[in-house]
């Protein structure tokens, strides 16, 4: 049965080549896409069927698998009309992604305007690759993906099954092994001359992960574990390249990017120009959402109007254990959420009789050292009541996994970020005033700053190296199962 299917597939491919492109032309497909641009002129030169097929063959570079049914469709009917139809589908994959984000990550709320409204009629053969995302991270994903594919293809050549590397051994393939371990995000730097104790330490961690005898030696089973991890990394790259295609094709400069899975906030002023700050994001049970908004103003010494989801849960629990807690922490209690609601004395309320469902009060914390928002809040009105702010617990920034908030994002050195924002708008004179004032005040920006909350489990660092993160919200699962 299997041989019959292979024979059928071979015949279909030969049929496609015979009608559309020669074997020599097919094998000489360029390593980069031949390039696509939307044109409104009807007289623009359209790409040929051969160019389109060559372009579609670059799909693996983007982590995209064109369905086998489409290749069979072309083998059966290699007409120019059919080739253009399938090419349009591939272009749509590159433009806005192959998967429906409403199904595979329904919390995604970043708008993406399709760039290819009338693809079939307006394709220029000289610019096909302009369809893919322009974001600089995307090209770094592509390069890393290609290196992984190359590692898998040449694993047996560089690391034969009978090879065993032990401490002190020298071998030409150690340089390749070093780069492979670095690409897998298992090491940052390794000695080039010989298999060292540093190599053994990295390999032992890998061996433990795959339940291999952790002796630090690089042999056949460890090589197999490297292959397995490489395949896992490829899947994660594909997932995040798909997310990248859900993003706008490019982002305006400057902007603020909240990297949820990376626990940081970046002030981005250009390609490769950014300042990164550590961040604390939402707990898995109270996730920071993926959305876009704009920072409109900065509040100094803010009052914290506590969302009911927090006041009726964590703060109510603390008040039940210690009735003096709210007054000691500077919270005011109001009878309801209505405007002008009566202010109540916390000591007169029996907190133990309330539950999450029955809790009627609105809580508000005054500015001060224990205020949860700290000294600053960046105002970006949105449906989630999520914003960037300071913190009263800076020691949490020392943790490697920083999922401690109820959804908002706390930013280390937020005053530095605010200074960058204000100076970019010619408001540098306001920086000192904000730092010294003890009153609650709001400073409106001259121009709103675009703000993006994103979730990527692979992301390039400042050197361009792709780093792999823990999927703290388990948002990769559906995408991994599909891709």
N, C-alpha and C positions, 0 to 999 in steps of 0.2 A: 504494500500500500504506500509506504513512504517513498520507495523508488519511483512509483507511478506519479506521485505528487511532484517529486523533484523534476521528472521528465517534463511534466506539464508546465511547471514554472519555467524551465529552461526554454521550452518552445515559445512561451509567451514573451519572454525577454528578448529572444532572437527576433521574434516578430516585431517587437517595438523598435529594436535597433535598426532593423531592415527598413522600416518605414520612416524613422525619425532621425537617427544618428548612427554613424559608423562606430565600430568597436574602438578604433584608434581615437576618435573624437571623445568617446565616452571615457576612456582611460585617461585622457589628458584634461579632465575637469580641473579647473583651478582650485587651489586650496581655500580661497576666499570666494564668497558669492560674486557672480558676475555683475552685480549691482542692479534698483527699481525706483522710479520717481513718478509721482502723479503729474500728469500734464493735462491741461485743459484744451490744448490745441489738437484738433482732429488730424492734423497733418504730421504729428510726431511719428518718428520711425518706430514701428512696433517690433518687439523681439521676435526672432524666428522660433519655430518649434524646437529646434536643436538647442538654442540658447536657453529656452525655458526649461527643457529637460535637464540640461547641465546645471542650471540654477537650482532646480528642485533636488538634485542629487546632493546638494550641500545641507540638506535638512538635518543630518546627524550632528553637524557642527553647532546647530542651535538646540540640540537636545530634543528634536522633534522627529517623531516617527510618522511619516506619511503612511496612511493605512494601505496594507497590501492590496486591498480591493481597488484602490485608485491606480496602482501600477498595473494590475490586471486589466483595468478598464482602458488604460492607455495602450496596452499590448493588443487588446481586441480592436480598439478604434483609435489609431494614432493620428487622426485628422487634426488639422490646426485648431479647429474649434474645440475639440475635446482636450487637447493639450492646454489651451488657454484656460479652459474651465478648471482643470485640476490645478494649474499654476495659480489661478485666482484664489483657490481654496488654501493653498500653501501660503500665499501672500497674506491672507486673512489670519492664518495661524501666527505669522510673524508680527502682524500689526497689533492684534488684540488678544492673542493667545488661543490655544486650541481648546481649552476647557472652560466651561461656564463657571465663572467665579461665584455666581449666586448659588451654585450647587456645591462646589468643592471648597469654597471658603466664604460662606454667606455673610460673614461679618466685614468683608472688604468694602470700604466706602471711599475709595479714591477714584475719581472720575478719569476716564480715558476716552478721548475723542478719536474715533477711527480715522486713519489717514487715507484710506483707500475706498472712497464711496463708489467709484465707478471704475474698478480696476481693469476690466476686460478691454475697455476702449482707450485707456490712457496710460499704457505701459511704455516706457522708454527703454530700449535695449541697452543704453549706456549707463543706466543708474538703478539696477534692480536691488542692490543691497541697501538703498536708502529706506526701505520699508522697515528694516529691523530697528529695535530701540536704539536711540542715540545716547542713552545714559552710559557714562564711561564704565560702570561696573559690568555691563553686559559683555563688552569685548573681553574683559578679564575673565569672566565666566567661560566664554568660548575658548580662550587659550588654555585654561586649566582643563576643560573637558577634553580638548585635543591631546593634551599631554597624558591624561589618564588612558585614553584609547591607545596611544602609542606605547605606553607602559605594558598594557595587556597584550598587545600584538607581539612585543619583543621580549616578554618575560622569559620564555624558554631559551631564547638566544643569549640573554645576559646572565640568567641565573639557572643553569642546568639543574636537572633533578638531583644529580649526585654532588652538587656543590654544598659544602658546609663551611660557614665562616665562624671562626672562634676568635677570641681576643688576641690581638697581635697579628692576625693574618693580613696579607696584602693581596689585592686583586683589582684589576682594571675596572670591574663593575661596581666597586665601592662608591665611586663618584656618582654613578647612576642610582645606586641604592640611597645615597644621601638625599638626592633631589626627590626621589620617590617618597621617602619618609617625610620630607618637608612639605611636599604637595598634599600629602594625606593629613597634614596638620598634626603630625606626631612629634615633630622636632623643629627647632628653630635654626640650629647650627650643629654640624657634626664634623669631626676631623676627616680630612680628605685622604690622608696617606695610608691608613690601615683601619681594620675593624677594631674599634676601641671599646673601652669600658662605657663610654657615652652611648655607643651603638647598642651595647648589651642592655643598658638601662631602658632605652626606648623599646627594644624588641621584647623585653620581659613584659612590659605593659601590654603590648599587642598580644603576646602569648597568653597572658592571663585573661584578656578580653575574649579570646577564642578557645579558652580552656585547653591550652597546649602546655606541656611541661615547660615551665618558665626558667629555662637554663640560659637564656640570652643568646644562644647560638642561632645563626641564620641558616636553616636547612629547608628541606622540601615542605614540611608542614607549615613552617613560618612563611615561606613563600606563598603557600596556598592561602594563608590568613591575609597576607598583603593583597592578594588578588580579590578575596572576598570583601575586604574593606574598600578597595578601589571601586568595586561594583556598587557598594553602598554609597560611596561618595558621588559616583556618577548619578545615581538616582536623586540624591539631594540636590546636586547641581541642576538637574532637569527641573525639579520642583521649583527652584528659585529663579531659573531662567523663565519659566512660565509666569511666575509672579511678576518678573520684570516686564514681561509683555503686557501685563495688566496695568502697568504704570503709564502715565503720560509719556510720550516718546522722548521728551526732554523736560527738565524742570527749570524754572526761572531762577536767576541769581540776583541777589542772595536769597537763601531760604534756610529754614531750620528743619532738620531731619531727626526725628525721634526713632532710633533704631531699637525697637522693643526687645528682640531676642538677643541683641548685643549689649543691652543695658548701657546705652550711651545716647547723647544728644550732640549733633554736629551743627555748627554754624558754617554753612557752605557758601563760599563767595565765587567759586569758579571750578573748572575741571581740575581736580587735584589740589584745590585750595580750600582747606577747612580747618576749623578748630574743634576738637572733640572733648566733650565733658562726660564724666561718669554720670549715670542716671539710675534711679530706682523706679521700677515700673510695677504694674498691678500684679497681685497674686494670681495664680492659676484659677482660683475661684472668683476673682474679680479682675478680669483681664483688661488691660489697656487696649482699647479698640483700634482698628486700622482705619484711618480716615484722614481727610485733609481739611484745613481751615486756615485762618490768617490771624496773626498776632496783631491786635489793634491798639493796645495800650499796656502800660505797666503800672501795677498797683504796688505801692510801698507801704509797709506796715498794715497788711490786709486783715480785715475781720474774716473769720472762717465760718461761712454759713453752711453748716454740716448737712450733707445730703441725708435724706431719711433712711437710705439703705445702710448708712453707717451709724446714725444716731439710734436707730431702732435695734441695732445688733451689738456691735462691739462696745459702743459707749453705754448702752443700756446695761450690758453685762457688768461693766466696771462700776456703774452707779449702784447696781444691786449688791455688789460685794462691798463697796465703800461709798455710802451716801454723800460723803463730803468731797468725793472726787471731782465732781463737776464744778463746784464753787472754787475749789483749790486750783483747778486748771484754767480758771477764767471763763467758764461757759455761762452764758445767759440762757434762760429757759423761757420760751414763749408758749402761750396756751394753744396756739394752732399755727398753721401756715398762712393764715389770712393776713392781709395787709393791716397793720395797726393792732395786731393781736396783743393781748395783755401779757406783760412780763411777770413771771412768777418767781417765788423764792424756792430754789431747789430743795432746801431743808424741809419744806412743807409737803413734799410729794412722796408718796409711798411707791418707790420704783419697782418693788417686788411684785406688785399686782399687774404690771404691764408685760406684754409680750411683743414680739416683732409685729404682729398683725394689729394689736390694739394700741400701739404707741402713738399718742396724738400730738406730741410736742415738737416744736422747732428749736434746735440748739444753735447757738452762735458763740464762737470763741473770740475774745478780744485779742488785739495784737500783743505780742510779748515774747519772751524767751521760750515759752512752752507752746506757743501757737504752732499748730501742725503745718501751716503754710510757710513758716519762717518769716523773713523780712520782705520777700518779693513774690509777686504773682504776675505771670504773663497772661493777659486777658485775651482769650480767643473764643468768643461765644460759639457754642455748638450744642447739639442735641444730647450729648453724653455728659455735659458738665465736667469735661476733662480738660485740664490745662497744665502748664508747666509752673512749678513753684519751688521755693526754697524748702528747707526742712529744719526741724528742731532736733534731729538725730543724725548729725553728719557722720557719726562713727559707722553707720550702715554702708557707707560708700566703700569701706574696706573689704566688704564681702565680695566674692567672685560672682555668685548668683544673687541678683538684687531684685527679687520679686517680693516686695514688702508693702506696697501701697494698695489702696482700694480702687485703683484705676488711673489716678493722676500720675504725672511724672515729676519726680523730685530731681533737681539738677545740682550737681556739685559745682561750686564756684559760679553760681548763677549771676552774681554781680558782674563777673567778667563777661559772660554772655550778653548781659544787658548793655554793658559798655560797648561791645562790638556792634550791637544793633543800633544804639543811639548814635555812635560815631558814623556809621554808614549812612545815616540820614541827616548829618550835619547838626546833631543835637548833643555833641560832646560836652558842652557846658552844663548839661543837665545831670551828668553822671555824679559829680560831687554832691550836688543838692540831694539827689536820691539817697546817697549813702549816709548823709548826716541828719536828714530829717527824722524826727521822732513821731510825727503826726501821720495819720492815714491820708494818703493822697494818690491821685491817679494821673499819670502822664500819658497823654494821647500821642501816638506816633504820627509823623507826617505822612507816612505811607505804610499800609498794612504789610506785614512780612509773611510770605507763604510758609505754612507749617504742615509737615507731613509726618504722620505716625505710620511707620511701616513695620512689617514682620518678615524678616529674611533669616533663614537658618544657615545660610552661607553668605559671606559678604567680604569684599576685599578690604584689607587694612590699608594704612597710609602708604605702604611700600608697593601695593598692588597685588599682594599675595592673598589668595582666597582663604579665609578662615571659616571653620565649621563650628556651629554653635549647637547647644542643646535645644531641642524643640520643647521649650518650657510649657507652651500652651497646647501641645499635641495637635497643631494645625497642619502638620505635614501628612498625617496618616491617610486621609482620603486621596490626596494628590499622589502620594507614593503608590497607593494601591492601583491607581489608574495609569500612572506613567511608568 
